[in-house]
Amino acid sequence: IFSFISVGELAAPILGGVLYKKAGNAGVFGLGGAILVIDFLMRLLVIEKKSAARYSEDLVVDDHAQRRNEGDEEGESSEPASEEQPLLLGTEKDEYEVPPNQPRWVQKFPFAYCLKDPRLLTAFLVAFVQASLLGSFDATVPTEAQELFDFGPLKAGLLFIALDIPYLILGPIAGWAVDRYGTKPAAVIGFTYLVPVLILLRLPHRGGMSQIVLYCAILALCGIGLAVIGSPSIVEASQVVQKYDKTNQGFFGANGPYAQLYGCNSMVFSAGLTVGPLLSGALRDKIGYGHMNLAVAGLALITAVLSFIYVGGTPESLKRLKR
């Protein structure tokens, strides 16, 4: 899902550049308004599972089967641990159990208690940095293309195709890898990979077709990294919140904390889309495009280190060092 969201974010400059060239501001804002109307109508047509269950026996059966399976899993996890099965489940339950007598503001907004978890905070940081990187490209690629190659809005927008294609193709593959190998490898490898690639953006300079090809090639390499870091944040956050929800039945209400999670994740992602262009644009004006990307690469490196420590749980080697 996030690969399509991010591709939409990156594709906007292409469409905006084409429309601005052909139809001016009226075409750009007209298309934006039309897309919002379509989005609103499609949201009205969405049928929630609970509403659909009243009209479909299959959904009712599936829901009962899912609850029964969850009950079986809980029953299995409550069995006494043998010598072959250490007391990991009990330890995990203690870790995610919410103590009684929480403050009133936590009872009103129970998701706030989850925000003390470093795994969840790191997942939000990953989402924030990912969105900041997207916003950084939006803000700096057109201006750098204009300065280096004298590109107008249309040609500058077309440069984003180099970012979009790897993201669109590799996004689902990266999501499969997260499902198979977990969130930590994708987050650590993705952000670590982006560090040297972002630094390479300082290489293109004024010139002809060879410099344009070089810039597009580096942007394509950045698109690969963006595809890899697209999935871990929301998957990691969902896993953490799910553990809190299962451990504390009823604490988060009948529907659980998932809408609050997605709302907070969207808020963090939107904050990244806001801060990214502002920060990268200011840094580009102050210290230049190359040094700006060096600073962004440093942010990616910090995120990779924090992802290694917290995403997917702290490694056993680090836990032993703390002891």
C-alpha positions in Angstrom: 0.0 0.0 0.0 2.7 2.4 1.0 4.6 1.8 -2.3 1.5 3.1 -4.2 1.2 6.1 -1.7 4.8 7.0 -2.2 4.7 6.5 -6.0 1.7 8.9 -6.0 3.8 11.4 -4.0 6.7 11.1 -6.4 4.5 11.0 -9.5 2.8 14.3 -8.6 5.7 16.5 -9.9 5.5 14.7 -13.3 1.8 15.3 -13.7 2.1 18.7 -12.3 4.9 19.6 -14.6 3.0 18.4 -17.7 -0.2 20.1 -16.7 1.4 23.3 -15.8 3.2 23.4 -19.1 0.0 22.7 -21.1 -2.8 24.3 -19.0 -1.2 26.4 -16.3 -2.4 26.6 -12.7 -6.0 25.9 -13.7 -5.1 22.5 -15.1 -3.0 21.6 -12.0 -5.6 22.5 -9.4 -8.5 21.3 -11.6 -7.0 17.8 -11.7 -6.3 17.9 -8.0 -9.9 18.8 -7.2 -11.2 16.1 -9.5 -9.0 13.5 -7.8 -10.3 14.6 -4.4 -13.9 14.3 -5.5 -13.2 10.7 -6.8 -11.5 9.8 -3.6 -14.4 11.1 -1.5 -16.9 9.2 -3.6 -14.9 6.0 -3.3 -14.7 6.4 0.5 -18.5 6.6 0.5 -18.7 3.3 -1.3 -16.5 1.5 1.1 -18.4 -1.2 3.1 -17.0 -2.1 6.5 -16.7 -5.7 7.4 -19.2 -5.5 10.3 -21.8 -3.9 8.0 -21.1 -6.5 5.3 -21.4 -9.3 7.7 -25.1 -8.6 8.2 -25.7 -9.4 4.5 -23.2 -12.2 3.9 -23.1 -15.5 5.8 -19.5 -16.2 4.5 -18.1 -13.2 6.4 -19.9 -14.2 9.6 -18.4 -17.7 9.3 -14.9 -16.3 8.5 -15.1 -14.0 11.5 -16.1 -16.8 13.9 -13.3 -19.0 12.5 -10.8 -16.2 13.0 -11.9 -15.7 16.6 -11.8 -19.5 17.2 -8.2 -19.7 15.8 -7.1 -16.8 18.0 -8.6 -18.6 21.0 -6.7 -21.7 20.1 -3.5 -19.8 19.8 -4.0 -18.2 23.2 -4.8 -21.6 24.7 -1.6 -23.0 23.3 0.4 -20.1 24.6 -1.1 -20.5 28.1 0.2 -24.1 28.4 3.1 -24.6 30.8 6.4 -24.3 29.1 8.6 -27.4 28.8 12.3 -27.7 28.8 12.2 -27.3 25.1 10.0 -24.3 25.2 11.4 -21.6 27.5 9.3 -19.1 29.4 9.4 -16.5 26.5 5.7 -16.2 26.2 5.2 -15.2 29.8 8.1 -12.7 29.6 6.6 -11.1 26.5 3.2 -10.9 28.2 4.7 -9.0 31.1 6.5 -6.7 28.7 3.3 -5.7 27.0 0.9 -5.8 29.9 -0.6 -2.4 30.8 -0.6 -1.9 34.6 -4.0 -1.0 36.2 -5.0 2.5 37.5 -3.8 4.4 34.5 -4.3 8.2 34.4 -7.5 9.5 33.1 -6.0 10.9 29.9 -4.5 7.4 29.1 -8.0 5.8 29.7 -9.4 8.4 27.3 -6.7 7.9 24.7 -5.3 4.4 25.5 -3.1 4.3 22.5 -0.9 6.9 24.3 0.4 4.1 26.6 1.9 2.4 23.6 4.0 5.4 22.7 6.4 4.6 25.5 7.5 1.5 23.5 10.9 2.2 21.8 10.0 -0.2 19.0 6.8 1.8 18.1 8.7 5.2 18.4 11.4 3.9 16.1 8.8 2.7 13.6 7.3 6.2 13.6 10.8 7.6 13.1 11.3 5.3 10.1 8.0 6.6 8.6 9.0 10.2 9.3 12.4 9.9 7.7 10.9 8.0 4.7 8.4 10.8 4.2 11.2 13.4 4.7 13.2 11.8 2.0 10.3 11.9 -0.4 9.7 15.5 0.4 13.4 16.3 0.0 13.4 14.9 -3.6 10.2 16.9 -4.4 11.8 20.1 -3.2 15.3 19.8 -4.6 15.2 17.8 -7.8 13.3 20.4 -9.9 15.5 23.3 -8.7 18.7 21.3 -9.2 17.6 20.2 -12.6 16.9 23.8 -13.5 20.3 25.0 -12.3 22.3 22.2 -13.9 20.5 21.5 -17.1 18.2 24.5 -17.5 15.1 22.2 -17.3 11.7 23.7 -17.2 8.8 22.3 -15.1 8.0 19.6 -17.6 11.5 18.2 -18.1 12.2 18.5 -14.3 9.0 16.5 -13.6 10.0 13.8 -16.0 13.2 13.2 -14.0 11.0 11.7 -11.3 10.2 8.7 -13.6 13.7 7.5 -12.6 12.6 7.5 -9.0 9.1 6.1 -9.6 9.8 3.0 -11.7 12.2 1.2 -9.3 9.8 2.1 -6.4 6.8 0.8 -8.3 8.5 -2.4 -9.3 10.4 -3.2 -6.2 7.8 -2.0 -3.6 5.8 -5.3 -3.6 9.0 -7.4 -3.6 10.3 -5.5 -0.7 7.0 -6.0 1.1 7.3 -9.8 0.5 10.8 -9.7 1.9 9.5 -8.0 5.1 6.8 -10.7 5.5 9.4 -13.4 5.0 12.5 -12.1 6.8 11.1 -9.4 9.2 11.2 -5.7 9.5 14.7 -5.3 10.9 16.7 -6.5 7.8 14.7 -4.3 5.5 15.0 -1.2 7.6 18.7 -1.6 8.4 19.7 -2.6 4.9 17.5 0.0 3.2 18.7 3.0 5.2 22.3 1.8 5.1 22.1 1.4 1.3 20.7 5.0 1.0 23.7 6.5 2.8 26.3 6.2 -0.1 23.6 6.6 -2.8 22.5 10.0 -1.4 26.1 11.1 -1.2 26.5 10.2 -4.9 23.9 12.9 -5.8 26.7 15.5 -5.4 28.5 14.0 -8.5 26.3 15.5 -11.4 27.4 18.9 -12.6 26.6 21.2 -15.5 26.9 19.4 -18.8 25.1 17.6 -21.6 23.3 14.3 -21.9 26.0 12.3 -20.0 25.3 14.3 -16.9 21.6 14.0 -17.3 21.9 10.2 -17.6 24.2 10.1 -14.5 21.7 12.1 -12.5 18.8 9.8 -13.6 20.9 6.7 -12.8 21.6 7.9 -9.2 17.9 8.9 -8.8 17.0 5.3 -9.9 19.4 3.9 -7.2 17.6 6.2 -4.7 14.3 4.7 -5.8 15.5 1.2 -5.0 16.4 2.3 -1.5 13.0 4.1 -1.0 11.2 0.9 -2.1 13.1 -1.1 0.5 12.2 1.3 3.4 8.6 1.6 2.4 7.1 -1.3 4.3 9.0 -1.8 7.6 7.4 1.2 9.5 3.7 0.3 9.3 4.4 -3.4 9.7 6.6 -2.9 12.7 4.1 -0.5 14.3 1.2 -2.9 13.7 3.0 -5.8 15.2 3.8 -3.9 18.4 0.3 -2.5 18.8 -1.2 -6.0 18.1 0.8 -7.4 21.0 -0.5 -4.7 23.3 -4.0 -5.4 22.1 -3.9 -9.2 22.6 -2.2 -8.9 26.0 -4.7 -6.3 27.3 -8.1 -7.5 26.2 -10.7 -4.7 26.3 -8.2 -2.0 27.3 -8.3 -0.4 23.8 -12.1 -0.8 23.4 -14.1 -3.2 21.3 -12.4 -2.3 18.0 -8.9 -2.2 19.2 -6.3 0.6 18.8 -5.7 0.1 15.1 -7.5 3.2 13.8 -5.5 5.3 16.3 -2.3 3.6 15.1 -3.0 4.4 11.4 -4.1 7.9 12.4 -0.8 8.6 14.2 1.2 7.0 11.5 -0.5 9.2 8.9 0.2 12.2 11.1 3.9 11.3 11.4 4.1 10.6 7.6 2.5 14.0 6.8 4.9 15.7 9.2 7.8 14.2 7.3 6.3 15.4 4.0 6.1 18.9 5.6 9.5 19.0 7.3 11.5 17.3 4.5 11.0 20.0 1.8 11.5 22.9 4.3 14.7 21.4 5.8 16.2 20.2 2.6 15.4 23.5 0.7 16.9 25.6 3.5 20.0 23.4 3.6 20.4 23.6 -0.1 20.3 27.4 -0.1 22.7 27.6 2.9 25.3 24.9 2.2 24.6 23.7 -1.4 23.0 20.6 -2.9 25.9 18.2 -2.3 26.3 19.1 1.4 22.5 19.0 1.8 22.5 15.4 0.6 25.4 14.6 2.9 23.3 15.8 5.8 20.3 13.7 4.6 22.6 10.7 4.3 23.7 11.3 7.9 20.0 11.2 9.0 19.6 7.9 7.1 22.6 6.5 8.8 21.2 7.4 12.3 17.9 5.8 11.3 19.7 2.6 10.2 21.5 2.4 13.6 18.3 3.0 15.6 16.5 0.4 13.4 19.2 -2.2 14.2 18.8 -1.5 17.9 15.0 -1.3 18.2 13.1 -2.5 15.1 12.0 -6.1 15.5 13.3 -6.1 19.0 16.7 -5.5 20.5 19.3 -8.0 19.4 20.4 -10.6 22.0 24.0 -9.4 21.7 23.0 -5.9 22.8 20.9 -7.2 25.6 23.8 -9.1 27.0 26.0 -6.0 26.9 23.4 -4.1 29.0 23.6 -6.8 31.6 
